[in-house]
Amino acid sequence: MDKNDIEIVDHTNQKFNEGINLDILAVEKSSDILESIIKETKEPTILHKNQVVHKGKVIILEKNSRDLIHE
């Protein structure tokens, strides 16, 4: 596929940020992580000559920001 300038990107376990060009299928919350990550790639992003021709579809694991209050 390299000779045709096609790249397939699996986003699983990458850091998630709001500006990334992906379709978010679901968001799960966890207090066990330090930052939000892409938990699973359902469909990879497909690039042709560095242009997105198919936007990836992912499930996000988001840091649960609720602080625990100890009394």
Secondary structure, DSSP 8 states (H G I E B T S, - for coil): -GGGTEEEE--TT-B--TTS--EEEEEEEESS-SS-EEEEEEE-EEEETTEEEE--EEEEEEE--------
